Amino acid sequence: MSRASLVVVGLSHRTAPVELREQLAVPAESLGACVKEIASLPGASEAMLVATCNRVEAYVASESASSTVAALRGFFAKRAPGAAVDSCLYEYADDRAVRHVFRVAASLDSMVVGEPQILGQVKEAYAAAESAGALGPTLRRAIPRAFSAAKRVRNETGIANGRVSVASVAVDLATQIFGSLSERKVLLLGAGKMALGAARALVAQGAKMSVANRSYDRAVELARSWGADAHPLDDLSLLLTVADVVLCSTGASRYVLTLEDAKAAMKVRRGRPLFVVDIAVPRNVDPRVNDLDGAYVYDVDDLEREVARALSLRGGSLAQAEQIVDEEIHAFERDRRASSGAGPTIAALREHFRAVARAELERSLSGKLKHLGAAERAALEAMVDATVNKLLHAPMVALRSQAASEDGEAMAAVVRALFRLSDADDRDGS
């Protein structure tokens, strides 16, 4: 009995620079359409797409892994014409794909190991695939089990204790540039969660915040909760002349802070440094701004390097987390063997016996027992069903008990062969 392979094809901060990742970025409103397109690729029967600032990955159930992998590579290449996409893509199938999915959900493959955002992002991707009608039995089993593994990692290890975050890196870098952050002015462009976290950390150090957003109402809402000033994006040129730190995390597909904006602001600032953290993908800040005297621009890849320098996992937390992932993968594989072997075989076996018994009963009821009334007929039908259940009780217990073992699939195959369960024409008992 064949089962679909789980296939993963994608790229991440480990294999592709931000310049390429931003070309492959998928806006939230386009996620459903992309998932449907992936699910329609050759061999694909189920699909979901995880698209964050640090990774874009397709998780697909396929009856033909090689065909689906080739089609997925084409899908990603088409989204960034002329770019060296293919050399940055990784691909996993079956056991390696399962391990990758579990490690991603548990934040073991994240830029900041132990960060909590990725689990929420994978959950959002799963919900989007559900809404798009792209989920099936393979992903419905694998992804929730990955969520369980991630929860165990967070609850049972110290992997999130003392972890280095984007917010803490932003504070450290700003402190290196300005010394004390007391009374320094922070400008938040957009309303991204990571930028909000960094802004919260900076304000905790005494900085004063302003918020500018495409939606002015949203800017007012955020500013009110922070005791900050709200501005429309049209005020950006003026705000750049007075801000010390700019945190960018908008959903714009173009540069919000251009080289011309920065040049004009630096002239007015007269040598005062400007620290810019661009957490958005696609990037919000023209990278050439970093070439200006007194301007310091950090994008997500720069922050990764800073995190790598600062991150220290102590007390064996990482090894413990990997062990939990191993345990959950083994449990998942055990359950999958059981569901792919015993479950369908037991159902087919019961249906086969029931069909044979009912056919014999119908022959009797239409012949020598045709004089029986409705009550007697119902009693006979109940007796036949009870007899079938009792006859099958021991075989079904044996199938279930062996299903999770290495011999489980072999036993199920023998039962299917003995009773010719795959041959519908033989179910009349002849």
Protein Blocks (a to p, Z undefined) as FASTA:
>chain_A
ZZdddddddddfklocfklmmmmpccfklmmmmmmmmmmpghiabdcddddfkbccdddd
dfblklmmmmmmmmmmmmmghiafklmpccdehjlmmmmmmmmmnopmgfbghiaklmmm
mmmmmmmmmmnopacfklmmmmmmmmmmmmmmmmmmcklgopacfklmmmmmmmmmnopa
ehiacddedjdfklmmmmmmmmmnopacddddfblmlmmmmmmmnopacddfklmmmmmm
mpmbdcdddfbfbdfbdfklmmmmmmmnnopacddddfbdcdfbdfklmmpghiacddfk
lmmmmmmmmpccehhlmmmmmmmmmmmmmmmmmmmmmmmmmmmmmmmmmmmmmmmmmmmm
mmmmmmmmmmpcfklmmmmmmmmmmmmmmmmmmmmmmmmmmmmpmklmmmmmmmmmmnom
mlmklmnoZZ
